[in-house]
């Protein structure tokens, strides 16, 4: 099966109350225990030192077990409820889904260590 990394980049205007953002990201981080097939979530503010964030201020990566889990996640009430307060406040949102076969091959493990 193919694991999917659902990558979300958020451009939150400075004027938005940071507590709203923090609460929404905390709710998103809580989804692995609430939605079957959500393996892990990382979510928070951009902390890059490279200066290449292109205006994105926050992000999330949701690791999903397979395409069926992605469908379940996208329409699940816990996900919809978690993102609802934040969506209308965003300047931009970009979402990409990256496929990854598991388990990793030995070649991929070696390249990842470089």
Jmol script that loads the backbone (N, CA, C; Angstrom):
load data "model"
ATOM      1  N   UNK A   1       0.833  -1.186   0.000  1.00  0.00           N
ATOM      2  CA  UNK A   1       0.000   0.000   0.000  1.00  0.00           C
ATOM      3  C   UNK A   1       0.871   1.240   0.000  1.00  0.00           C
ATOM      4  N   UNK A   2       0.305   2.265  -0.456  1.00  0.00           N
ATOM      5  CA  UNK A   2       1.066   3.498  -0.591  1.00  0.00           C
ATOM      6  C   UNK A   2       0.672   4.503   0.486  1.00  0.00           C
ATOM      7  N   UNK A   3       1.636   4.850   1.315  1.00  0.00           N
ATOM      8  CA  UNK A   3       1.431   5.894   2.316  1.00  0.00           C
ATOM      9  C   UNK A   3       1.339   7.230   1.595  1.00  0.00           C
ATOM     10  N   UNK A   4       0.512   8.116   2.104  1.00  0.00           N
ATOM     11  CA  UNK A   4       0.360   9.454   1.531  1.00  0.00           C
ATOM     12  C   UNK A   4       0.729  10.481   2.590  1.00  0.00           C
ATOM     13  N   UNK A   5       1.582  11.415   2.208  1.00  0.00           N
ATOM     14  CA  UNK A   5       1.909  12.561   3.054  1.00  0.00           C
ATOM     15  C   UNK A   5       1.129  13.749   2.522  1.00  0.00           C
ATOM     16  N   UNK A   6       0.132  14.163   3.278  1.00  0.00           N
ATOM     17  CA  UNK A   6      -0.739  15.288   2.930  1.00  0.00           C
ATOM     18  C   UNK A   6      -0.069  16.539   3.504  1.00  0.00           C
ATOM     19  N   UNK A   7       0.498  17.360   2.623  1.00  0.00           N
ATOM     20  CA  UNK A   7       1.297  18.517   3.032  1.00  0.00           C
ATOM     21  C   UNK A   7       0.481  19.788   2.808  1.00  0.00           C
ATOM     22  N   UNK A   8       0.327  20.570   3.867  1.00  0.00           N
ATOM     23  CA  UNK A   8      -0.505  21.775   3.832  1.00  0.00           C
ATOM     24  C   UNK A   8       0.358  22.973   4.228  1.00  0.00           C
ATOM     25  N   UNK A   9       0.387  23.988   3.381  1.00  0.00           N
ATOM     26  CA  UNK A   9       1.097  25.234   3.672  1.00  0.00           C
ATOM     27  C   UNK A   9       0.078  26.350   3.841  1.00  0.00           C
ATOM     28  N   UNK A  10       0.213  27.104   4.915  1.00  0.00           N
ATOM     29  CA  UNK A  10      -0.753  28.145   5.265  1.00  0.00           C
ATOM     30  C   UNK A  10      -0.076  29.507   5.296  1.00  0.00           C
ATOM     31  N   UNK A  11      -0.746  30.495   4.725  1.00  0.00           N
ATOM     32  CA  UNK A  11      -0.305  31.886   4.791  1.00  0.00           C
ATOM     33  C   UNK A  11      -1.299  32.612   5.686  1.00  0.00           C
ATOM     34  N   UNK A  12      -0.925  32.773   6.944  1.00  0.00           N
ATOM     35  CA  UNK A  12      -1.794  33.402   7.940  1.00  0.00           C
ATOM     36  C   UNK A  12      -1.393  34.866   8.085  1.00  0.00           C
ATOM     37  N   UNK A  13      -2.310  35.796   7.824  1.00  0.00           N
ATOM     38  CA  UNK A  13      -1.978  37.217   7.994  1.00  0.00           C
ATOM     39  C   UNK A  13      -1.588  37.540   9.441  1.00  0.00           C
ATOM     40  N   UNK A  14      -0.706  38.500   9.619  1.00  0.00           N
ATOM     41  CA  UNK A  14      -0.251  38.898  10.956  1.00  0.00           C
ATOM     42  C   UNK A  14      -1.400  39.328  11.864  1.00  0.00           C
ATOM     43  N   UNK A  15      -2.454  39.887  11.285  1.00  0.00           N
ATOM     44  CA  UNK A  15      -3.566  40.417  12.070  1.00  0.00           C
ATOM     45  C   UNK A  15      -4.451  39.326  12.691  1.00  0.00           C
ATOM     46  N   UNK A  16      -4.284  38.086  12.268  1.00  0.00           N
ATOM     47  CA  UNK A  16      -5.113  36.998  12.788  1.00  0.00           C
ATOM     48  C   UNK A  16      -4.674  36.671  14.217  1.00  0.00           C
ATOM     49  N   UNK A  17      -5.648  36.496  15.087  1.00  0.00           N
ATOM     50  CA  UNK A  17      -5.405  36.142  16.479  1.00  0.00           C
ATOM     51  C   UNK A  17      -4.615  34.830  16.541  1.00  0.00           C
ATOM     52  N   UNK A  18      -3.447  34.859  17.143  1.00  0.00           N
ATOM     53  CA  UNK A  18      -2.586  33.680  17.173  1.00  0.00           C
ATOM     54  C   UNK A  18      -3.218  32.519  17.939  1.00  0.00           C
ATOM     55  N   UNK A  19      -4.115  32.810  18.882  1.00  0.00           N
ATOM     56  CA  UNK A  19      -4.769  31.735  19.642  1.00  0.00           C
ATOM     57  C   UNK A  19      -5.672  30.897  18.731  1.00  0.00           C
ATOM     58  N   UNK A  20      -6.310  31.523  17.747  1.00  0.00           N
ATOM     59  CA  UNK A  20      -7.139  30.789  16.792  1.00  0.00           C
ATOM     60  C   UNK A  20      -6.272  29.816  15.998  1.00  0.00           C
ATOM     61  N   UNK A  21      -5.132  30.296  15.557  1.00  0.00           N
ATOM     62  CA  UNK A  21      -4.199  29.457  14.791  1.00  0.00           C
ATOM     63  C   UNK A  21      -3.680  28.324  15.667  1.00  0.00           C
ATOM     64  N   UNK A  22      -3.236  28.650  16.878  1.00  0.00           N
ATOM     65  CA  UNK A  22      -2.703  27.635  17.792  1.00  0.00           C
ATOM     66  C   UNK A  22      -3.741  26.564  18.105  1.00  0.00           C
ATOM     67  N   UNK A  23      -4.978  26.975  18.348  1.00  0.00           N
ATOM     68  CA  UNK A  23      -6.049  26.024  18.663  1.00  0.00           C
ATOM     69  C   UNK A  23      -6.344  25.108  17.472  1.00  0.00           C
ATOM     70  N   UNK A  24      -6.382  25.686  16.275  1.00  0.00           N
ATOM     71  CA  UNK A  24      -6.650  24.882  15.076  1.00  0.00           C
ATOM     72  C   UNK A  24      -5.527  23.869  14.842  1.00  0.00           C
ATOM     73  N   UNK A  25      -4.278  24.294  14.990  1.00  0.00           N
ATOM     74  CA  UNK A  25      -3.158  23.378  14.787  1.00  0.00           C
ATOM     75  C   UNK A  25      -3.131  22.292  15.861  1.00  0.00           C
ATOM     76  N   UNK A  26      -3.502  22.635  17.077  1.00  0.00           N
ATOM     77  CA  UNK A  26      -3.572  21.628  18.143  1.00  0.00           C
ATOM     78  C   UNK A  26      -4.651  20.591  17.824  1.00  0.00           C
ATOM     79  N   UNK A  27      -5.781  21.040  17.314  1.00  0.00           N
ATOM     80  CA  UNK A  27      -6.857  20.113  16.933  1.00  0.00           C
ATOM     81  C   UNK A  27      -6.416  19.204  15.790  1.00  0.00           C
ATOM     82  N   UNK A  28      -5.646  19.747  14.865  1.00  0.00           N
ATOM     83  CA  UNK A  28      -5.133  18.942  13.750  1.00  0.00           C
ATOM     84  C   UNK A  28      -4.131  17.908  14.276  1.00  0.00           C
ATOM     85  N   UNK A  29      -3.270  18.313  15.194  1.00  0.00           N
ATOM     86  CA  UNK A  29      -2.307  17.374  15.772  1.00  0.00           C
ATOM     87  C   UNK A  29      -2.981  16.247  16.548  1.00  0.00           C
ATOM     88  N   UNK A  30      -4.204  16.461  16.984  1.00  0.00           N
ATOM     89  CA  UNK A  30      -4.958  15.468  17.758  1.00  0.00           C
ATOM     90  C   UNK A  30      -5.660  14.421  16.878  1.00  0.00           C
ATOM     91  N   UNK A  31      -5.636  14.596  15.566  1.00  0.00           N
ATOM     92  CA  UNK A  31      -6.404  13.723  14.669  1.00  0.00           C
ATOM     93  C   UNK A  31      -5.941  12.265  14.615  1.00  0.00           C
ATOM     94  N   UNK A  32      -4.673  11.925  14.831  1.00  0.00           N
ATOM     95  CA  UNK A  32      -4.302  10.505  14.750  1.00  0.00           C
ATOM     96  C   UNK A  32      -5.108   9.600  15.680  1.00  0.00           C
ATOM     97  N   UNK A  33      -5.498  10.058  16.819  1.00  0.00           N
ATOM     98  CA  UNK A  33      -6.295   9.254  17.729  1.00  0.00           C
ATOM     99  C   UNK A  33      -7.780   9.251  17.418  1.00  0.00           C
ATOM    100  N   UNK A  34      -8.181  10.071  16.467  1.00  0.00           N
ATOM    101  CA  UNK A  34      -9.609  10.236  16.201  1.00  0.00           C
ATOM    102  C   UNK A  34     -10.065   9.720  14.842  1.00  0.00           C
ATOM    103  N   UNK A  35      -9.134   9.590  13.891  1.00  0.00           N
ATOM    104  CA  UNK A  35      -9.498   9.166  12.535  1.00  0.00           C
ATOM    105  C   UNK A  35      -8.650   7.969  12.146  1.00  0.00           C
ATOM    106  N   UNK A  36      -9.295   6.863  11.833  1.00  0.00           N
ATOM    107  CA  UNK A  36      -8.593   5.655  11.420  1.00  0.00           C
ATOM    108  C   UNK A  36      -7.786   5.925  10.152  1.00  0.00           C
ATOM    109  N   UNK A  37      -6.540   5.507  10.156  1.00  0.00           N
ATOM    110  CA  UNK A  37      -5.677   5.675   8.990  1.00  0.00           C
ATOM    111  C   UNK A  37      -4.809   6.909   9.033  1.00  0.00           C
ATOM    112  N   UNK A  38      -5.037   7.804   9.991  1.00  0.00           N
ATOM    113  CA  UNK A  38      -4.147   8.946  10.189  1.00  0.00           C
ATOM    114  C   UNK A  38      -3.024   8.457  11.094  1.00  0.00           C
ATOM    115  N   UNK A  39      -1.848   8.295  10.513  1.00  0.00           N
ATOM    116  CA  UNK A  39      -0.729   7.688  11.220  1.00  0.00           C
ATOM    117  C   UNK A  39       0.017   8.675  12.109  1.00  0.00           C
ATOM    118  N   UNK A  40       0.175   9.895  11.633  1.00  0.00           N
ATOM    119  CA  UNK A  40       0.919  10.911  12.377  1.00  0.00           C
ATOM    120  C   UNK A  40       0.611  12.283  11.810  1.00  0.00           C
ATOM    121  N   UNK A  41       0.765  13.294  12.649  1.00  0.00           N
ATOM    122  CA  UNK A  41       0.582  14.682  12.220  1.00  0.00           C
ATOM    123  C   UNK A  41       1.679  15.532  12.836  1.00  0.00           C
ATOM    124  N   UNK A  42       2.258  16.375  12.013  1.00  0.00           N
ATOM    125  CA  UNK A  42       3.155  17.428  12.466  1.00  0.00           C
ATOM    126  C   UNK A  42       2.540  18.737  11.993  1.00  0.00           C
ATOM    127  N   UNK A  43       2.399  19.695  12.890  1.00  0.00           N
ATOM    128  CA  UNK A  43       1.795  20.978  12.503  1.00  0.00           C
ATOM    129  C   UNK A  43       2.345  22.082  13.388  1.00  0.00           C
ATOM    130  N   UNK A  44       2.629  23.237  12.777  1.00  0.00           N
ATOM    131  CA  UNK A  44       3.126  24.350  13.558  1.00  0.00           C
ATOM    132  C   UNK A  44       3.584  25.495  12.678  1.00  0.00           C
ATOM    133  N   UNK A  45       4.221  26.479  13.295  1.00  0.00           N
ATOM    134  CA  UNK A  45       4.704  27.643  12.544  1.00  0.00           C
ATOM    135  C   UNK A  45       5.968  27.303  11.755  1.00  0.00           C
ATOM    136  N   UNK A  46       6.209  28.062  10.714  1.00  0.00           N
ATOM    137  CA  UNK A  46       7.446  27.935   9.944  1.00  0.00           C
ATOM    138  C   UNK A  46       8.614  28.369  10.822  1.00  0.00           C
ATOM    139  N   UNK A  47       9.636  27.541  10.895  1.00  0.00           N
ATOM    140  CA  UNK A  47      10.838  27.878  11.667  1.00  0.00           C
ATOM    141  C   UNK A  47      12.086  27.811  10.790  1.00  0.00           C
ATOM    142  N   UNK A  48      11.894  27.857   9.489  1.00  0.00           N
ATOM    143  CA  UNK A  48      13.010  27.749   8.561  1.00  0.00           C
ATOM    144  C   UNK A  48      13.953  28.941   8.688  1.00  0.00           C
ATOM    145  N   UNK A  49      15.224  28.663   8.485  1.00  0.00           N
ATOM    146  CA  UNK A  49      16.226  29.738   8.467  1.00  0.00           C
ATOM    147  C   UNK A  49      16.678  30.049   7.043  1.00  0.00           C
ATOM    148  N   UNK A  50      16.083  29.364   6.054  1.00  0.00           N
ATOM    149  CA  UNK A  50      16.517  29.520   4.675  1.00  0.00           C
ATOM    150  C   UNK A  50      15.898  30.713   3.958  1.00  0.00           C
ATOM    151  N   UNK A  51      14.805  31.239   4.473  1.00  0.00           N
ATOM    152  CA  UNK A  51      14.154  32.366   3.823  1.00  0.00           C
ATOM    153  C   UNK A  51      13.448  32.000   2.526  1.00  0.00           C
ATOM    154  N   UNK A  52      13.014  30.762   2.396  1.00  0.00           N
ATOM    155  CA  UNK A  52      12.369  30.304   1.165  1.00  0.00           C
ATOM    156  C   UNK A  52      10.899  29.936   1.366  1.00  0.00           C
ATOM    157  N   UNK A  53      10.281  30.401   2.433  1.00  0.00           N
ATOM    158  CA  UNK A  53       8.907  30.030   2.753  1.00  0.00           C
ATOM    159  C   UNK A  53       7.871  30.698   1.855  1.00  0.00           C
ATOM    160  N   UNK A  54       8.272  31.658   1.050  1.00  0.00           N
ATOM    161  CA  UNK A  54       7.381  32.320   0.080  1.00  0.00           C
ATOM    162  C   UNK A  54       6.114  32.868   0.720  1.00  0.00           C
ATOM    163  N   UNK A  55       6.239  33.337   1.956  1.00  0.00           N
ATOM    164  CA  UNK A  55       5.100  33.941   2.630  1.00  0.00           C
ATOM    165  C   UNK A  55       4.269  32.976   3.462  1.00  0.00           C
ATOM    166  N   UNK A  56       4.542  31.688   3.357  1.00  0.00           N
ATOM    167  CA  UNK A  56       3.801  30.727   4.178  1.00  0.00           C
ATOM    168  C   UNK A  56       4.316  30.807   5.606  1.00  0.00           C
ATOM    169  N   UNK A  57       3.394  30.873   6.544  1.00  0.00           N
ATOM    170  CA  UNK A  57       3.742  31.094   7.943  1.00  0.00           C
ATOM    171  C   UNK A  57       3.603  29.844   8.809  1.00  0.00           C
ATOM    172  N   UNK A  58       2.788  28.895   8.367  1.00  0.00           N
ATOM    173  CA  UNK A  58       2.512  27.689   9.136  1.00  0.00           C
ATOM    174  C   UNK A  58       2.344  26.523   8.167  1.00  0.00           C
ATOM    175  N   UNK A  59       2.379  25.327   8.716  1.00  0.00           N
ATOM    176  CA  UNK A  59       2.168  24.168   7.861  1.00  0.00           C
ATOM    177  C   UNK A  59       1.805  22.942   8.668  1.00  0.00           C
ATOM    178  N   UNK A  60       1.409  21.914   7.940  1.00  0.00           N
ATOM    179  CA  UNK A  60       1.085  20.630   8.550  1.00  0.00           C
ATOM    180  C   UNK A  60       1.430  19.518   7.573  1.00  0.00           C
ATOM    181  N   UNK A  61       1.848  18.408   8.125  1.00  0.00           N
ATOM    182  CA  UNK A  61       2.039  17.188   7.348  1.00  0.00           C
ATOM    183  C   UNK A  61       1.223  16.112   8.035  1.00  0.00           C
ATOM    184  N   UNK A  62       0.280  15.541   7.295  1.00  0.00           N
ATOM    185  CA  UNK A  62      -0.561  14.471   7.817  1.00  0.00           C
ATOM    186  C   UNK A  62      -0.167  13.202   7.075  1.00  0.00           C
ATOM    187  N   UNK A  63       0.314  12.218   7.816  1.00  0.00           N
ATOM    188  CA  UNK A  63       0.744  10.940   7.220  1.00  0.00           C
ATOM    189  C   UNK A  63      -0.438   9.983   7.272  1.00  0.00           C
ATOM    190  N   UNK A  64      -0.867   9.566   6.079  1.00  0.00           N
ATOM    191  CA  UNK A  64      -2.053   8.716   5.939  1.00  0.00           C
ATOM    192  C   UNK A  64      -1.659   7.336   5.445  1.00  0.00           C
ATOM    193  N   UNK A  65      -2.329   6.316   5.926  1.00  0.00           N
ATOM    194  CA  UNK A  65      -1.937   4.940   5.622  1.00  0.00           C
ATOM    195  C   UNK A  65      -2.115   4.559   4.163  1.00  0.00           C
ATOM    196  N   UNK A  66      -3.102   5.159   3.481  1.00  0.00           N
ATOM    197  CA  UNK A  66      -3.376   4.786   2.091  1.00  0.00           C
ATOM    198  C   UNK A  66      -4.421   5.747   1.508  1.00  0.00           C
ATOM    199  N   UNK A  67      -4.730   5.616   0.217  1.00  0.00           N
ATOM    200  CA  UNK A  67      -5.710   6.510  -0.403  1.00  0.00           C
ATOM    201  C   UNK A  67      -7.107   6.439   0.230  1.00  0.00           C
ATOM    202  N   UNK A  68      -7.497   5.290   0.727  1.00  0.00           N
ATOM    203  CA  UNK A  68      -8.805   5.176   1.390  1.00  0.00           C
ATOM    204  C   UNK A  68      -8.806   6.004   2.673  1.00  0.00           C
ATOM    205  N   UNK A  69      -7.709   5.967   3.408  1.00  0.00           N
ATOM    206  CA  UNK A  69      -7.590   6.776   4.621  1.00  0.00           C
ATOM    207  C   UNK A  69      -7.638   8.264   4.288  1.00  0.00           C
ATOM    208  N   UNK A  70      -7.054   8.646   3.160  1.00  0.00           N
ATOM    209  CA  UNK A  70      -7.119  10.055   2.746  1.00  0.00           C
ATOM    210  C   UNK A  70      -8.562  10.488   2.539  1.00  0.00           C
ATOM    211  N   UNK A  71      -9.331   9.677   1.846  1.00  0.00           N
ATOM    212  CA  UNK A  71     -10.742  10.011   1.615  1.00  0.00           C
ATOM    213  C   UNK A  71     -11.492  10.128   2.938  1.00  0.00           C
ATOM    214  N   UNK A  72     -11.260   9.192   3.843  1.00  0.00           N
ATOM    215  CA  UNK A  72     -11.919   9.201   5.149  1.00  0.00           C
ATOM    216  C   UNK A  72     -11.523  10.462   5.927  1.00  0.00           C
ATOM    217  N   UNK A  73     -10.236  10.790   5.922  1.00  0.00           N
ATOM    218  CA  UNK A  73      -9.705  11.961   6.617  1.00  0.00           C
ATOM    219  C   UNK A  73     -10.323  13.259   6.090  1.00  0.00           C
ATOM    220  N   UNK A  74     -10.366  13.416   4.773  1.00  0.00           N
ATOM    221  CA  UNK A  74     -10.832  14.672   4.182  1.00  0.00           C
ATOM    222  C   UNK A  74     -12.282  14.999   4.540  1.00  0.00           C
ATOM    223  N   UNK A  75     -13.112  13.986   4.673  1.00  0.00           N
ATOM    224  CA  UNK A  75     -14.525  14.241   4.962  1.00  0.00           C
ATOM    225  C   UNK A  75     -14.917  13.990   6.416  1.00  0.00           C
ATOM    226  N   UNK A  76     -13.975  13.542   7.228  1.00  0.00           N
ATOM    227  CA  UNK A  76     -14.280  13.221   8.621  1.00  0.00           C
ATOM    228  C   UNK A  76     -14.658  14.492   9.400  1.00  0.00           C
ATOM    229  N   UNK A  77     -15.716  14.422  10.210  1.00  0.00           N
ATOM    230  CA  UNK A  77     -16.144  15.599  10.979  1.00  0.00           C
ATOM    231  C   UNK A  77     -15.052  16.195  11.868  1.00  0.00           C
ATOM    232  N   UNK A  78     -14.173  15.371  12.424  1.00  0.00           N
ATOM    233  CA  UNK A  78     -13.101  15.903  13.280  1.00  0.00           C
ATOM    234  C   UNK A  78     -12.135  16.770  12.477  1.00  0.00           C
ATOM    235  N   UNK A  79     -11.831  16.369  11.237  1.00  0.00           N
ATOM    236  CA  UNK A  79     -10.962  17.169  10.368  1.00  0.00           C
ATOM    237  C   UNK A  79     -11.668  18.454   9.952  1.00  0.00           C
ATOM    238  N   UNK A  80     -12.903  18.321   9.504  1.00  0.00           N
ATOM    239  CA  UNK A  80     -13.676  19.489   9.062  1.00  0.00           C
ATOM    240  C   UNK A  80     -13.796  20.505  10.202  1.00  0.00           C
ATOM    241  N   UNK A  81     -14.072  20.022  11.397  1.00  0.00           N
ATOM    242  CA  UNK A  81     -14.204  20.893  12.570  1.00  0.00           C
ATOM    243  C   UNK A  81     -12.877  21.550  12.940  1.00  0.00           C
ATOM    244  N   UNK A  82     -11.785  20.816  12.805  1.00  0.00           N
ATOM    245  CA  UNK A  82     -10.469  21.358  13.171  1.00  0.00           C
ATOM    246  C   UNK A  82     -10.054  22.516  12.269  1.00  0.00           C
ATOM    247  N   UNK A  83     -10.333  22.418  10.979  1.00  0.00           N
ATOM    248  CA  UNK A  83      -9.867  23.446  10.044  1.00  0.00           C
ATOM    249  C   UNK A  83     -10.875  24.582   9.833  1.00  0.00           C
ATOM    250  N   UNK A  84     -12.122  24.383  10.209  1.00  0.00           N
ATOM    251  CA  UNK A  84     -13.177  25.369   9.935  1.00  0.00           C
ATOM    252  C   UNK A  84     -12.879  26.773  10.458  1.00  0.00           C
ATOM    253  N   UNK A  85     -12.402  26.945  11.686  1.00  0.00           N
ATOM    254  CA  UNK A  85     -12.166  28.314  12.169  1.00  0.00           C
ATOM    255  C   UNK A  85     -11.028  29.027  11.430  1.00  0.00           C
ATOM    256  N   UNK A  86     -10.109  28.262  10.886  1.00  0.00           N
ATOM    257  CA  UNK A  86      -8.907  28.837  10.277  1.00  0.00           C
ATOM    258  C   UNK A  86      -9.084  29.200   8.811  1.00  0.00           C
ATOM    259  N   UNK A  87      -9.800  28.370   8.087  1.00  0.00           N
ATOM    260  CA  UNK A  87      -9.897  28.540   6.625  1.00  0.00           C
ATOM    261  C   UNK A  87     -10.274  29.938   6.166  1.00  0.00           C
ATOM    262  N   UNK A  88     -11.319  30.553   6.705  1.00  0.00           N
ATOM    263  CA  UNK A  88     -11.692  31.877   6.183  1.00  0.00           C
ATOM    264  C   UNK A  88     -10.697  32.987   6.506  1.00  0.00           C
ATOM    265  N   UNK A  89      -9.766  32.720   7.406  1.00  0.00           N
ATOM    266  CA  UNK A  89      -8.794  33.729   7.820  1.00  0.00           C
ATOM    267  C   UNK A  89      -7.515  33.710   6.999  1.00  0.00           C
ATOM    268  N   UNK A  90      -7.338  32.668   6.205  1.00  0.00           N
ATOM    269  CA  UNK A  90      -6.087  32.488   5.469  1.00  0.00           C
ATOM    270  C   UNK A  90      -5.995  33.393   4.247  1.00  0.00           C
ATOM    271  N   UNK A  91      -4.796  33.861   3.993  1.00  0.00           N
ATOM    272  CA  UNK A  91      -4.533  34.591   2.759  1.00  0.00           C
ATOM    273  C   UNK A  91      -4.390  33.593   1.613  1.00  0.00           C
ATOM    274  N   UNK A  92      -3.680  32.473   1.890  1.00  0.00           N
ATOM    275  CA  UNK A  92      -3.472  31.415   0.891  1.00  0.00           C
ATOM    276  C   UNK A  92      -3.348  30.082   1.600  1.00  0.00           C
ATOM    277  N   UNK A  93      -3.676  29.042   0.859  1.00  0.00           N
ATOM    278  CA  UNK A  93      -3.428  27.679   1.318  1.00  0.00           C
ATOM    279  C   UNK A  93      -2.978  26.874   0.110  1.00  0.00           C
ATOM    280  N   UNK A  94      -1.948  26.080   0.296  1.00  0.00           N
ATOM    281  CA  UNK A  94      -1.469  25.183  -0.757  1.00  0.00           C
ATOM    282  C   UNK A  94      -1.414  23.785  -0.159  1.00  0.00           C
ATOM    283  N   UNK A  95      -1.955  22.824  -0.907  1.00  0.00           N
ATOM    284  CA  UNK A  95      -1.977  21.442  -0.435  1.00  0.00           C
ATOM    285  C   UNK A  95      -1.444  20.544  -1.534  1.00  0.00           C
ATOM    286  N   UNK A  96      -0.494  19.687  -1.168  1.00  0.00           N
ATOM    287  CA  UNK A  96       0.000  18.659  -2.081  1.00  0.00           C
ATOM    288  C   UNK A  96       0.010  17.336  -1.332  1.00  0.00           C
ATOM    289  N   UNK A  97      -0.264  16.277  -2.049  1.00  0.00           N
ATOM    290  CA  UNK A  97      -0.212  14.932  -1.485  1.00  0.00           C
ATOM    291  C   UNK A  97       0.945  14.196  -2.135  1.00  0.00           C
ATOM    292  N   UNK A  98       1.873  13.758  -1.312  1.00  0.00           N
ATOM    293  CA  UNK A  98       3.059  13.062  -1.792  1.00  0.00           C
ATOM    294  C   UNK A  98       2.931  11.579  -1.477  1.00  0.00           C
ATOM    295  N   UNK A  99       3.063  10.759  -2.497  1.00  0.00           N
ATOM    296  CA  UNK A  99       2.993   9.318  -2.299  1.00  0.00           C
ATOM    297  C   UNK A  99       4.334   8.765  -1.867  1.00  0.00           C
ATOM    298  N   UNK A 100       4.289   7.743  -1.055  1.00  0.00           N
ATOM    299  CA  UNK A 100       5.515   7.081  -0.602  1.00  0.00           C
ATOM    300  C   UNK A 100       5.212   5.609  -0.408  1.00  0.00           C
ATOM    301  N   UNK A 101       5.990   4.763  -1.048  1.00  0.00           N
ATOM    302  CA  UNK A 101       5.824   3.329  -0.849  1.00  0.00           C
ATOM    303  C   UNK A 101       6.533   2.920   0.434  1.00  0.00           C
ATOM    304  N   UNK A 102       5.949   2.006   1.154  1.00  0.00           N
ATOM    305  CA  UNK A 102       6.573   1.490   2.366  1.00  0.00           C
ATOM    306  C   UNK A 102       6.620  -0.020   2.285  1.00  0.00           C
ATOM    307  N   UNK A 103       7.537  -0.707   2.906  1.00  0.00           N
ATOM    308  CA  UNK A 103       8.654  -0.109   3.638  1.00  0.00           C
ATOM    309  C   UNK A 103       9.673   0.481   2.686  1.00  0.00           C
ATOM    310  N   UNK A 104      10.513   1.367   3.218  1.00  0.00           N
ATOM    311  CA  UNK A 104      11.528   1.997   2.382  1.00  0.00           C
ATOM    312  C   UNK A 104      12.528   0.959   1.897  1.00  0.00           C
ATOM    313  N   UNK A 105      12.974   1.165   0.676  1.00  0.00           N
ATOM    314  CA  UNK A 105      14.016   0.284   0.155  1.00  0.00           C
ATOM    315  C   UNK A 105      15.346   0.653   0.797  1.00  0.00           C
ATOM    316  N   UNK A 106      16.281  -0.260   0.759  1.00  0.00           N
ATOM    317  CA  UNK A 106      17.616   0.022   1.300  1.00  0.00           C
ATOM    318  C   UNK A 106      18.258   1.186   0.563  1.00  0.00           C
ATOM    319  N   UNK A 107      17.986   1.302  -0.751  1.00  0.00           N
ATOM    320  CA  UNK A 107      18.560   2.398  -1.527  1.00  0.00           C
ATOM    321  C   UNK A 107      18.044   3.740  -1.013  1.00  0.00           C
ATOM    322  N   UNK A 108      16.741   3.855  -0.742  1.00  0.00           N
ATOM    323  CA  UNK A 108      16.187   5.106  -0.237  1.00  0.00           C
ATOM    324  C   UNK A 108      16.739   5.443   1.140  1.00  0.00           C
ATOM    325  N   UNK A 109      16.927   4.443   1.990  1.00  0.00           N
ATOM    326  CA  UNK A 109      17.495   4.692   3.320  1.00  0.00           C
ATOM    327  C   UNK A 109      18.904   5.240   3.198  1.00  0.00           C
ATOM    328  N   UNK A 110      19.690   4.679   2.283  1.00  0.00           N
ATOM    329  CA  UNK A 110      21.055   5.141   2.088  1.00  0.00           C
ATOM    330  C   UNK A 110      21.080   6.568   1.592  1.00  0.00           C
ATOM    331  N   UNK A 111      20.242   6.917   0.610  1.00  0.00           N
ATOM    332  CA  UNK A 111      20.209   8.271   0.084  1.00  0.00           C
ATOM    333  C   UNK A 111      19.721   9.269   1.124  1.00  0.00           C
ATOM    334  N   UNK A 112      18.825   8.834   1.996  1.00  0.00           N
ATOM    335  CA  UNK A 112      18.303   9.729   3.020  1.00  0.00           C
ATOM    336  C   UNK A 112      19.338  10.100   4.069  1.00  0.00           C
ATOM    337  N   UNK A 113      20.397   9.311   4.170  1.00  0.00           N
ATOM    338  CA  UNK A 113      21.423   9.577   5.173  1.00  0.00           C
ATOM    339  C   UNK A 113      22.486  10.571   4.716  1.00  0.00           C
ATOM    340  N   UNK A 114      22.420  11.005   3.484  1.00  0.00           N
ATOM    341  CA  UNK A 114      23.448  11.905   2.959  1.00  0.00           C
ATOM    342  C   UNK A 114      23.359  13.271   3.546  1.00  0.00           C
TER     343      UNK A 114
END
end "model"
wireframe off; spacefill off
backbone 0.3
color backbone group
